[in-house]
Amino acid sequence: MTILKFSAIAGAIMLASACSQTVTEQNTDTQASQQQVQPPVAQKIPHVTQIHGYELVDNYHWLRDDTRSSEKVLSHLEQENRYADAKLAPIESLRKDLFEEIKSKIAKDDRSVPYKRGDYYYFSEVRGNQEYRIYYRSKHADGTEPTQLFDANQRAEGQSYYGLGALSVSPNGKLMAFAEDTLSRRIYTISVKDLETGEIYTDKLEGAADSIQWGNDNRSIYYIKKDPVTLLGYQVYRHVLGQDQSQDELVYEEKDNTYYTYLERSKDGSEIYIIHHSTEAKGLSVIDANNGQARPYRLLPRTKGHEYNVLKQGDYYFVYTNDNAVNFKLMKAHKDELSDKRKWKTIIAHNPEAKLEDVELFDNHLVYQSRVEGVGTLNVLDLKTRTHQTLSFSDPAYMAEMTGNRELGSSFVRVSYESMTTPETIYDIDLKTLEKTQRKQTKVLGDFNADDYASKRLFVTARDGVKVPVTLVYKKAMFKKDGTNPLLQYGYGSYGSTRDPNFRVSTLSLLDRGFVYAIAHIRGSQALGRPWYEDGKKLNKKNTFNDFIDVTKELTKLGYGDPKRLYARGGSAGGLLMGAVINQEPELYHGVHATVPFVDVINTMLDESLPLTTNEYDEWGNPNDKVYFDYMRSYSPYDQVSAQNYPNMLVTTGLHDSQVQYFEPAKWVAKLREYKTDNNTLLLKTDMSAGHGGASGRFKRIHDIALSYGFIIGLAEGKL
């Protein structure tokens, strides 16, 4: 306020000043403006690592500050932000338009479909301009006469960031534990609320993961503590209400730092599972939820290469396993015969052509999802008659997943369905007749009509002859298959994570401006089964990058994209994809947005103190082994930056990112500035109050999207 008043006074004085003084000041302002838009140049301070006979020199290592308090580092990031803001000034109005455009399509009032758990139906709601949801429960299936349980908007007041993690109601329905993160480091504090009185207990469980399970005594809470340095959740504690956290009992500690740890519960509520999950092994230990003093025990021996999970039905376990089944199968065994695999009975046999991905158990039925040619199909198995039925949907490519199925005795399975042209639709599907009852479809406000858009599924032949699935969407009235439409291609391709073709209201802002939007289902995902993943990790990682590039080139040949207006976007491990692609084919794309990009592969994977490093040796390889070191170094985006032209680039990150530390993209941009031989735009934008997931709040997040799409549209329209 003081600055504004001073500016007004100064303006009045300037009006009375001499003409020569005004000219001098204008020249000074012009010079200052020119200086303002000059890109920051990071200082070079060599940091040397000796390994495998190599001398790795990292000139920008100093940008790493684990405390996030170094004035020098913070000043550099702020300079980059100011530079980015100056360069993005020509699209400021476009970004505002995009924000309002996207926001205007989102219904301000939105309520989820109530799901049954125990004696209540639970749902959430958001109203008006609220950023966060309010949680309720009711005795009625339609959610009438609800009781408010938790208002995240109230809890978020005064916080620059607010992340609500797990909400866990006690078995008797009287208490609720909830996890909150106000820094965006994914380190939570767990609190407990009395749902009858509204009282928040004094119990505070700090330094926790987002994973909570109640014992059936309604007083015991099982939670996971995180290592404050690596952020790895590795200790399972049992907390008894009313006692200090320092008195909590350690019930399990993971000694192998290549494993993640989290908690689940059997659908009948009798068992709590400690899940042990590494890249190439998964299993569990069991805690008797009815015994407040129970000790966990391994259900099956933990062996490398074996991944399994279980569904409990009385004294029997259904075992989801990859034992002699690369695409998984479902077996069944009595609890007393579980250790003898010879006595396991096959329920769903292994299919080398389709990966078994998910299974939901009911009293008399199983619903399972298999991925066939990249599309997840849902099937219902009658456990008595052993007959199988397949659920059918009309879109050529879609995403259908089971959600909110908490009751074994349910007569229907709840499914969330969407495609790139169909907003999320919730169905309750009768387990016997397969009759669909639509419970909700997400509203898209304005003049949206799904029939105005078209989605296609096709396969592109990569350079080694492998066929890569691709999903496209565009607006019919804007599309011409003559190579004149701008094209934005998205990819990820790591960890076996498959990006299904779902609906995003924000994508409409691209399609309505004539863009074709494509998802390349490249190797490293499990779009075509587990072998598709294996063929895109460790010493096969370059297949991921080649697939992405080959898809772009083929889409261009087929007339789906303008060769001069091709754009790429990817985040996290997809940011690594962006970095590798632009090193390999630097002039293929007109613009690239790399968000929270994992680009400093060698240095990160050599540092066991960093989050995720040791857990992911089976994903990327361990660079302490020279074979993996040499291969990783040959594609690591940071290490492979060279003197060549690069596309226009926007790089975004969060200062408090717990997955990919902010200094990776900061170092990468500094090195790109040093080496690149073009005059294209290179911007680093750091959210100083956010982490890996970006801003919190449903409307605040739109600003991130408006920045990304504004950058891409601005390039396509010649505004940048």
SULNOR-V428853 format. One record per pair of residues at least 24 apart in sequence whose ideal C-beta (glycine too) atoms are under 10 Angstrom apart, sorted by the first residue. I is the first residue (numbers start at 1). J is the second residue. Records with the same first field share a line. If there is no record, write none. Layout:
I=J  J
This chain:
33=86
36=82  83  85  86
37=82  83  85  86  87  89
38=79  83  86
39=79  80  83  84  86  87  669  670  673  681  682  683  684
40=75  76  77  78  79  80  81  82  83  84  669  670  673  684
41=76  79  670  673  674
42=76  79  80  666  667  669  670  671  673  674
43=72  76  670
44=670  671  674
47=603
49=602  603  606  607
51=602  606  623  624  626  629  633
52=623  624  625  626  627  629  630  633
53=626
54=602  626  629  630  633
56=602  603  606  629  633  639
58=600  602  603  638  639  667  671
59=667  670  671  674
60=600  638  663  666  667  668  669  670  671  674
61=600  603  663  667
62=663  667  670
63=661  662  663  664  665  666  667  668  669  670
64=600  603  607  610  661  662  663  664  666  667
65=655  661  662  663
66=229  609  610  661  663
68=183  185  655  656  661  662  663  688
73=655  662  663  666
74=655  686  688
76=666  670  684  686
77=653  655  662  663  666  684  685  686  688
78=686  688
79=684
80=651  665  666  669  670  673  682  683  684  685  686
81=683  684  685  686  687  688
83=682  683  684  685
84=650  651  652  681  682  683  684  685  686  707  711
85=683  685
86=683
87=650  681  682  683  711  720
88=650  681  683  685  707  710  711  714  719  720
89=720
90=710  714  718  719  720
91=706  707  709  710  711  712  713  714  715  717  719  720
92=710  714
93=710  719
94=706  709  710  711  713  714  717  719  720
95=703  705  706  707  708  709  710  711  713  714
96=703  706  710
97=509  706  710  713
98=506  509  510  513  702  703  705  706  707  708  709  710  713
99=509  699  702  703  705  706  707  709  710
100=702  706
101=446  505  506  508  509  512  702  706  709
102=504  505  506  507  508  509  699  701  702  703  705  706  709
103=129  445  505  506  698  699  702  703  706
104=445  446  505
105=443  444  445  446  447  448  505  506  508  509
106=442  443  444  445  446  505  506  698  699  702
107=442  443  444  445  505
108=443  445  698  699
109=443
110=440  442  443  698
111=136  143  146  440
112=136  143  403  404  426  439  440
113=141  142  143  403  404  414  416  426  427  428  438  439  440
114=138  140  141  142  143  144  146  404  439
115=141  403  404  405  406  407  410  414  426
116=141  404  405  406  407  409  410  414
117=169  173  269  404  406  407
118=169  171  172  173  269  406  407
119=172  173
120=146  147  149  169  173
121=146
122=146  149  167  169  404  406
123=404
124=149  150  152  167
126=152  153  698
127=153
129=153  698  699
130=156  697  698  699
131=156  162  695  696  697  698  699  700  701
132=156  162  163  164  696  697  698
133=164  698
135=164  167  169  176  178
137=169  173  176  195
147=195  196
148=195  198
149=176  178  193  195  198
150=176  178  193  195
152=178  180  696  697
153=697
155=180  182  191  200
156=180  182  696  697
158=182
159=183  689  696
160=184  687  688  689  690  695  696
161=185  654  656  687  689  690  691  693  694  695  696  697  700
162=696  697  700
163=188  210  690  691  693  696
164=188  210  696
165=189  190  208  209  210  211  212
166=190  208  209  210  211  212  213  223  263
167=193  212
168=192  211  212  213  214  221  222  223  263  265
169=193  195  214
170=195  214  215  216  217  218  219  220  221  241
171=214  215  216  217  218  265  269  289  290
172=214  216  217  218
173=218
174=218
175=201  214  218  219  221  241
176=212  214
177=201  203  205  212  213  214  221  222  223  239  241
178=212
179=205  208  209  210  211  212  223
180=208  210
181=208  210  656  658  691  696
182=696
183=655  656  658  689  690  691
184=654  655  656  657  658  687  689  690  691  692  693  694  695  696
185=226  228  231  611  654  656  657  658  659  691  692
186=210  226  231  233  611  656  657  658  659  691  692  693
187=225  226  228  231  233  656  658
188=212  223  224  226
190=221  223  224  239  245
192=221  239  241  242
201=241  242
202=241  242  244
203=239  240  241  242  243  244  245
204=244  245
205=237  239  245  248
206=245
207=231  233  235  245
208=233  235  237  239  245
209=233  234  235  236  260  261  262  263
210=262  263
211=236  261  262  263  264  274  275
212=239  263
213=262  263  264  265  269  271  272  273  274  287  289
214=265  269  272  289
215=239  240  272  287  288  289  290  291  292  293  294
216=269  270  272  288  289  290  291  292
217=241  289  290  291  292
218=292
219=243  292
220=249  272  287  289  291  292  293  294
221=248
222=248  249  251  252  263  265  272  274  287  289  294  296
223=248  263
224=252  254  260  261  262  263  274
225=250  253  261
226=261  611  658
227=257  609  611
229=608  609  610  611
230=257  607  608  609  610  611  612  613  614  615
231=610  611  612  658  659
232=257  258  259  260  261  611  612  613  614  615
233=259  260  261  262  263
234=259  260  261
235=261
236=261  262  263  272  274  285  287  296
238=272  287  292  293  294
240=292
249=292  293  295
251=285  287  293  294  295  296
252=276  285  287  295  296
256=281  302  614  615
257=608  613  614  615  617
258=304  613  614  615  616  617  618  622
259=283  302  614  615
260=612  615
261=285
263=287
264=309  310
265=289  312
266=310  311  312  313  317  361  408
267=311  312  313  360  361  362  405  406  407  408
268=311  312  313  314  361  407  408
269=312  406  408
270=312  314
271=299  310  312
272=296
273=299  309  310  312
274=298
275=309
276=302
277=307  309  615
278=302  304  307  614  615  616  617  618  619
279=307  495  496  533  537  538  615  616  617  618  619  620
280=304  305  306  307  322  534  537  538  617  618  619
281=305  306  307  308  322  618
282=306  307  308  309  320  321  322
283=307  308  309  310  321
284=308  309  310
286=310  312  335
299=335  338  339
300=338  339  341
301=339
304=618
305=618
307=530
309=359
310=335  338  359  361
311=359  360  361  366  408
312=361  408
313=361  362  363  366  383  408
314=363  408
316=345
317=344
318=345  347  348  359  361  366  383
319=344  347
320=347  348  356  357  358  359  368
321=350  356
322=350  355  356  530
323=350
324=350
325=349  350  351  352  355  356  530
326=350  352  355  529  530  531  533  534
327=351  352  353  354  355  356  357  370  371  526  528  529  530  531
328=354  355  356  357  359  370  529  530
329=356
330=356  359  361  366  368  381
332=366  383
347=381  383  386
348=379  381  388
351=529
352=529  530  531
353=528  529
354=528  529
355=496  498  526  527  528  529  530  531  532  533
356=529  530
357=401  498  526  529  530
358=401  402
359=402
360=401  402  403  405  410  413  414  415
361=405  408
362=405  407  408  409  410  411  412  413  431
363=407  408  409  410  411  431
364=408  409  411  431  432
365=389  410  411  412  413  431  432
366=413  431
367=391  402  405  412  413  414  415  429  431
368=402
369=400  401  402  415
370=529
371=498  500  526  527  528  529  530  532
372=528  529
373=397  457  459  467  469  527  528  529
374=457  459  468  469  470  471  498  500  501  521  525  526  527  528  529  532
375=399  400  457  469  471  500  501  521  527
376=400  401  498  500  527
378=402  413  415  417  429  434
380=413  429  430  431  432  434
381=431
382=431  432
389=431  432  433  434
390=434
391=415  417  427  429  434  436
392=434  436
393=417  419  422  425  427  436
394=419  422
395=419  420  421  422  450  455  457  471  501
396=420  421  454  455  456  457  458  471  472  501
397=421  455  456  457  458  469  470  471  472  473  500  501  519  521
398=422  455  457  471  500  501  502  503
399=424  498  499  500  501  502  503
400=425  427  500
401=500  502
402=429
404=428  439
412=436  437
414=439
415=439
416=440  442  502
417=441  502  503
418=442  500  501  502  503  504
419=450  453  455  471  473  500  501  502  503
420=450  453  454  455  456  457  471  472  473  474  500  501  502  503  504  507  511  517  519
421=449  450  451  452  453  454  455  473  474  475  501  503  508  511
422=450  453  455  501  502  503
423=448  450  502  503  504  505
424=502  503
425=503
442=503  505
443=505
444=503  505  508
445=505
446=505  508
447=512
448=505  508  512
450=503
451=476
452=476  477  478  508  511  512
453=477  478  479  503  507  508  511  512  517
454=479  511
455=501  503  517
456=516  518  560
457=501  521
458=518  551  554  555  558  560
459=521  528  551  554
460=518  520  521  522  547  550  551  552  553  554  555  557  558
461=550  551  554
462=522  523  543  546  547  548  549  550  551  554
463=543  546  547  549  550  553
464=535  543  546  547  550
466=523  528  532  535  543  546  547  550
467=528
468=520  521  522  523  527  528  532  543  546  547  548  550  551  554
469=498  501  519  520  521  522  525  527  528  532  551
470=501  518  519  520  521  522  547  551  552  554  555  560
471=499  500  501  502  517  518  519  520  521  527
472=501  516  517  518  519  555  558  560  561
473=501  503  504  507  508  510  511  515  516  517  518  519
474=510  511  514  515  516  517  518  560
475=508  510  511  512  513  514  515  516  517
476=511
477=512  514
478=511  512  513  514  515  516
479=511  514  515  516  559  560
480=514  559
481=516  558  559  560
482=559  560  562
483=555  556  557  558  559  560  561  562  563  564  565
484=514  559  561  562  564  565
485=511  513  514  515  516  559  560  561  562  565  716
486=510  513  514  515  516  517  561  562  564  565  566  567  590  591  712  713  715  716  717
487=515  516  517  518  552  555  556  560  561  562  563  565  566  567  568  589  590  716
488=515  516  517  518  561  565  566  567  568  569  589  591  593  708  709  712  713  716
489=516  517  518  519  520  548  549  551  552  555  560  561  566  567  568  569  570  581  589
490=517  518  519  520  548  567  568  569  570  571  574  577  593
491=518  519  520  521  522  524  525  544  545  547  548  549  551  552  568  569  570  573  574  577  578  581
492=519  520  521  522  524  525  544  548  570  571  572  573  574  575  576  577
493=520  521  522  523  524  525  527  532  533  536  537  541  543  544  545  547  548  570  573  574  576  577
494=522  523  524  525  533  536  537  541  544  570  572  573  574  576  577  598  616  619  620
495=524  525  526  533  536  537  572  573  616  619
496=524  525  526  527  530  532  533  534  536  537  619
497=524  525  526  527  533  572  573  574
498=524  525  526  527  528  532  533
499=525  527  574
500=525  527
504=705
505=702  705
506=701  702  704  705  706  708  709
507=705  709
509=705  706  709  710  713
510=567  709  712  713  716
513=709  712  713  716  717
514=562  565  713  716  717
515=561  565  567  709  712  713  716
516=555  559  560  561  562
517=567  569
518=551  552  555  560  561  568
519=551
520=544  547  548  549  550  551  552  555  568  570  577
521=547  551
522=546  547  548  549  550  551  574  577
523=547  548
524=548  573  574  577  619
533=619
537=616  618  619  620  621
538=617  618  619  620  621  622  627  628  631  632
539=620  621  627  628  630  631  632
540=631
541=576  577  580  601  619  620  621  631  632  634  635
542=580  584  631  634  635
544=573  574  576  577  580  581  635
545=576  577  578  579  580  581  583  584  585  635
546=580  581  584  585
547=577
548=574  577  578  580  581  584  585
549=577  580  581  584  585  588  589
552=581  585  588  589
553=585  588
556=588
562=590  716
563=588  590
564=590  716
565=589  590  591  712  715  716  717  718
566=590  591  592  647  716
567=591  592  593  647  648  709  711  712  713  715  716
568=592  593  594  647  649  712
569=593  594  595  650  708  709  711  712
570=594  595  596  597
571=595  596  597  598  652  653  660  692  693  694  708
572=596  597  598  657  659  660  692  693
573=597  598  616  619  620  659  660
574=598
575=599  637  651  652  653  660  664  665  668
576=600  601  620  635  636  637  638  660  664
577=637
578=637  647  649  651
579=635  636  637  638  640  641  649  651  664  665  668  672
580=634  635  636  637  640
581=637  647
582=637  640  641  644  645  646  647  649  672  676
583=635  636  637  638  639  640  641  642  644  646
584=635  637  640
585=647
586=642  644  645  646  647  676  677  678  680
587=644  645  646  647  678  680
588=647
589=646  647  648  649  715
590=647  648  680  712  715  716
591=647  648  649  650  680  681  711  712  713  714  715  716  720
592=646  647  648  649  650  651  711  712  715
593=648  649  650  651  652  683  707  708  709  711  712
594=637  649  650  651  652  653  665  668  669
595=650  651  652  653  654  660  665  685  692  694  704  707  708
596=651  652  653  654  657  659  660  661  662  664  665  687  690  691  692  693  694
597=637  638  651  652  653  660  664  665  668  669
598=636  637  638  659  660  661  664  665
599=636  637  638  639  640  641  651  660  664  665  667  668  669  671  672
600=636  637  638  639  660  661  663  664  665  666  667  668  671
601=632  633  635  636  637  638  639  640  664
602=628  629  632  633  636  638  639
603=636  638  639  663  664  667
604=636  638  660  661  663  664
605=629  632  636
606=632
607=661
610=660  661  664
611=657  658  659  660  661  692
612=658  659  660  661
637=664  665  668  671  672
638=664  665  667  668  670  671  672
639=671
641=668  670  671  672  673  674  675  676
642=671  675  676  677
643=674  675  676  677
644=675  676  677  678
645=676  677  678  679  680
646=672  675  676  677  678  680  681  682
647=676  678  680  681  682  715
648=678  679  680  681  682  683  711  712  714  715  720
649=676  680  681  682  683  684  711
650=681  682  683  684  685  707  708  710  711  712  714  715  720
651=682  683  684  685  686
652=683  684  685  686  687  690  694  704  707  708  711
653=684  685  686  687  690  691  692  694
654=686  687  688  689  690  691  692  693  694  695  704
655=686  687  688  689  690  691
656=687  688  689  690  691  692
657=686  687  690  691  692  693  694
658=691  692  693
659=691  692  693
660=691  692
661=692
662=686  687  688  691  692
680=715  720
681=711  714  715  720
683=707  711  720
685=711
